[in-house]
Amino acid sequence: MTPAAFEYVAPETVEAALAALAQHGDEAKILAGGQSLLPVLRMRLNAPEWVIDLGRIPALRGIRDGDDHLAIGAMTTHDEVLHDPLVHEHALLLTKATTQLADAQVRHRGTFGGSLAHADPAGDLGGPALALGATFVVQGPGGTRTVPADEFFVDLFETAISDDEILVEVRVPKRPGWGAHYEKFVRVVHQWPIVAVGATVRMDGDTIGEARIGLTNMGSTPVRATAVEEALVGQPATEEAVGAAAAHAAAGTSPPSDLNGDADYRRHLATVLTRRAVLKAAGRNGTQVPGSATPGPA
């Protein structure tokens, strides 16, 4: 199936893109990497009269050092994020998550900001962005404003970006020296995660000094596993201690039930994957805890 006919514009500045958005309003859709929008257009689930392509705006691309944070342009591709040494050094969890994001073709076309703005609760980047404490910079007719990650994701496919605004940058606090791991459970390679866990851990010797954990597909938005984070502080990075903390992973979540598994199955997955992710982020091998159930092939 081919998309319904639409008008196409490719502005070269953010200001021109905002002007086009203001002019066409509800009749327009923003195109970033196109990995989410184009399938929707082909299936005619949406039929905008105008498509505003951000791909020719150089100011929206690139990764720069912002002293205490990394500034990632919204149109920076996943592949660029994956191979950037600054990201690997200061935001390792993004590297780990992006490694498992779709396939090489999607990573070369899809964009970091486009994925986050799409706000799919099964998307691979929302949980890590939440865990890392990212800040989202959006620009509209009145200028720019910043939105913390815990306020950015509002509901299913809904963010704090207003209809007349564009996401221009994501700022990620630097966490050099922190271990990280992204544990994702799927039945088919490159599938959206049934559940995934992103964990980043700061060790004080053999003890966990601080942990930040984001859950994917455990609600209508990404979720922080704050109960686990609090339980891990000051604990040794042993399977017993981490397993006890990970038992709280599903607390406060509202996972969906679908053909891939019901809510209880996802709650179980969250505890198992959290244990694995934290142990690996802490430099442990994350092998199976004796007597515990496994969600599938290890």
C-alpha positions in Angstrom: 0.0 0.0 0.0 1.2 3.5 -0.8 0.7 6.6 1.3 -2.1 9.1 0.6 -0.8 12.1 -1.3 0.8 14.8 0.8 2.9 18.0 0.3 6.5 17.8 1.3 8.8 20.5 2.7 12.4 20.2 3.9 13.4 23.4 5.8 17.1 24.1 6.5 16.7 25.8 9.9 14.7 25.0 13.0 13.0 28.4 12.7 11.8 27.6 9.2 10.6 24.2 10.4 8.6 25.9 13.2 7.2 28.4 10.8 6.0 25.5 8.5 4.5 23.7 11.5 2.7 26.9 12.6 1.3 27.4 9.1 0.0 23.9 8.6 -0.9 23.0 12.2 -2.8 19.7 12.6 -2.5 19.0 8.9 1.3 18.5 9.3 3.5 15.7 10.6 7.2 16.0 11.5 9.6 13.5 9.7 12.8 12.7 11.5 14.4 9.3 10.5 11.1 8.0 9.2 11.4 4.6 10.8 8.1 5.0 12.7 6.2 7.6 10.5 6.7 6.0 7.1 5.2 2.6 8.0 2.2 4.5 9.5 1.8 6.5 6.2 2.1 3.4 4.1 -0.6 1.6 6.0 -2.7 4.8 5.8 -3.2 4.9 9.6 -2.5 8.6 9.3 -2.8 10.8 6.3 -1.3 14.3 6.9 -1.6 16.9 4.2 2.0 18.1 4.8 5.2 16.3 5.9 7.9 18.5 7.3 11.3 16.8 6.9 14.0 17.8 9.5 16.7 15.9 7.7 18.3 19.0 6.1 18.8 21.0 9.4 22.5 20.6 10.3 22.0 22.2 13.7 20.0 19.2 14.8 22.8 16.7 14.2 25.9 15.8 16.2 27.1 15.1 19.7 29.0 17.7 21.7 30.6 17.9 25.1 28.7 20.2 27.4 31.0 20.1 30.4 28.8 18.2 32.8 26.6 16.6 30.1 26.6 15.4 26.5 24.3 17.2 24.1 22.9 14.9 21.5 21.1 16.6 18.5 17.7 15.2 17.9 18.5 14.2 14.3 21.7 12.3 15.2 21.4 8.8 14.0 21.5 5.7 16.2 24.6 4.6 14.4 26.4 7.9 15.3 25.4 7.5 18.9 26.5 3.8 18.9 30.0 4.6 17.7 30.7 7.9 19.5 33.5 7.7 22.0 32.1 10.4 24.2 28.8 8.4 24.6 30.8 5.2 25.3 32.8 7.0 28.0 30.2 9.1 29.7 26.8 7.4 28.9 27.7 3.8 28.5 24.1 2.7 28.9 23.1 4.4 25.7 25.8 2.5 23.8 24.6 -0.8 25.3 21.0 -0.1 24.5 21.7 1.2 20.9 23.7 -2.0 20.2 20.4 -4.0 20.5 18.2 -1.4 18.8 16.7 -3.0 15.6 19.2 -3.8 12.8 22.0 -1.9 11.1 19.7 -0.5 8.4 17.4 1.1 11.0 20.3 2.3 13.1 21.7 4.2 10.0 18.4 5.9 9.2 16.6 6.2 12.5 17.3 9.1 14.8 17.9 9.4 18.5 15.5 12.2 19.0 12.9 10.8 16.6 12.7 7.5 18.6 12.4 9.3 21.9 9.7 11.7 20.6 7.7 8.8 19.2 7.4 7.6 22.8 6.7 3.9 22.1 6.7 2.2 25.6 8.5 -0.7 23.9 11.2 1.5 22.4 14.7 0.7 23.4 15.8 4.2 24.3 13.1 5.6 26.7 14.1 3.5 29.7 17.9 4.2 29.4 17.2 8.0 28.9 15.0 7.9 32.0 17.7 6.0 34.0 20.4 8.4 32.9 18.4 11.5 34.0 18.3 13.0 30.5 16.9 16.5 29.9 15.0 17.2 26.7 15.3 20.6 24.9 12.3 21.6 22.9 11.9 24.7 20.8 8.7 26.5 19.8 7.5 30.0 18.8 8.4 31.4 22.3 12.0 30.0 22.3 13.4 26.9 24.0 12.6 25.1 27.2 13.9 22.1 29.0 11.9 19.1 30.2 13.4 16.5 32.6 13.0 12.8 31.5 10.6 12.0 34.3 8.2 14.7 32.9 8.8 14.1 29.2 7.0 10.8 28.8 3.3 11.5 29.4 1.4 8.5 28.1 1.3 6.0 25.3 3.0 7.7 22.2 2.6 11.0 24.0 5.3 13.4 25.3 5.5 16.9 26.8 6.3 18.3 23.3 3.5 20.7 22.4 1.9 20.7 18.9 3.8 23.8 17.9 7.2 22.6 19.3 10.1 20.5 18.0 12.6 18.4 20.0 16.0 19.8 19.2 18.4 18.3 21.7 18.8 15.7 24.4 21.2 16.4 27.3 22.6 13.4 29.1 24.5 13.9 32.4 28.0 12.5 32.3 28.5 9.3 34.3 32.2 8.3 33.6 33.3 5.2 35.3 29.7 3.8 35.8 29.1 0.3 34.6 26.1 -0.3 32.4 24.1 -3.1 30.8 20.9 -3.4 28.8 19.1 -6.7 29.2 16.4 -7.3 26.6 14.1 -10.3 26.3 12.6 -11.1 22.8 11.4 -14.2 21.1 12.6 -13.1 17.6 15.8 -11.2 16.9 15.2 -7.4 16.3 11.7 -7.7 17.8 10.4 -4.9 20.1 11.3 -6.0 23.7 8.7 -7.9 25.6 10.5 -6.4 28.6 13.9 -4.8 28.8 16.0 -3.3 31.6 18.7 -0.7 31.4 20.9 -0.5 34.5 23.9 1.8 35.2 25.8 1.3 38.4 28.5 3.2 40.3 30.6 0.9 42.4 32.4 1.8 45.7 34.9 -1.1 45.8 32.8 -4.2 46.1 29.7 -2.2 47.2 27.1 -0.6 45.1 27.3 3.2 45.7 24.5 4.2 43.4 22.2 2.5 40.8 19.8 3.9 38.2 17.4 1.5 36.4 14.9 2.1 33.6 12.3 -0.5 32.6 10.9 -0.9 29.1 7.4 -2.1 28.2 6.3 -2.2 31.8 3.6 0.5 31.4 2.4 3.1 29.0 5.7 5.0 29.5 9.2 4.0 30.5 9.5 3.4 34.3 12.2 4.0 36.8 12.7 1.0 39.2 13.2 3.3 42.2 12.5 0.6 44.8 15.3 -1.5 43.4 17.6 1.5 43.2 17.1 2.3 46.9 17.5 -1.3 47.9 20.8 -1.6 46.1 22.6 1.3 47.8 25.3 0.0 50.1 24.8 -3.6 49.2 27.5 -5.9 47.9 27.2 -6.8 44.2 26.4 -10.5 44.9 23.7 -12.5 43.3 22.0 -12.9 46.7 21.9 -9.2 47.5 21.1 -8.0 44.0 18.4 -10.7 43.6 16.7 -9.6 46.8 16.7 -6.0 45.5 15.5 -7.0 42.1 12.4 -8.7 43.6 11.0 -5.1 43.8 11.4 -4.4 40.1 7.7 -4.6 39.2 6.6 -2.4 42.1 4.3 0.4 40.9 4.3 -0.8 37.3 1.3 -1.5 35.0 2.6 -3.9 32.3 0.3 -4.7 29.3 -1.1 -8.1 28.5 -0.9 -9.1 24.8 0.1 -12.0 22.6 3.7 -11.9 23.8 2.7 -12.4 27.4 0.3 -11.3 30.2 1.1 -8.7 32.9 2.2 -11.3 35.4 4.6 -12.8 33.0 6.1 -9.3 32.4 6.4 -8.7 36.1 8.3 -11.9 36.5 10.6 -11.0 33.5 11.3 -7.6 35.1 12.7 -9.1 38.3 14.8 -11.7 36.4 16.1 -9.2 33.8 16.8 -6.5 36.5 18.9 -9.0 38.5 20.9 -9.9 35.4 21.3 -6.2 34.2 22.5 -5.0 37.6 25.0 -7.8 38.1 26.5 -7.3 34.6 26.6 -3.5 35.1 28.5 -4.1 38.3 31.0 -6.3 36.5 29.5 -9.6 37.7 28.6 -12.4 35.3 24.9 -12.4 36.1 24.5 -16.1 36.0 21.3 -17.8 37.2 20.5 -17.7 40.9 20.0 -21.2 42.2 16.3 -22.1 42.5 15.0 -19.1 40.5 13.0 -19.4 37.3 14.3 -18.2 34.0 12.1 -16.5 31.4 13.6 -18.4 28.5 17.0 -19.4 27.0 19.8 -17.8 29.0 
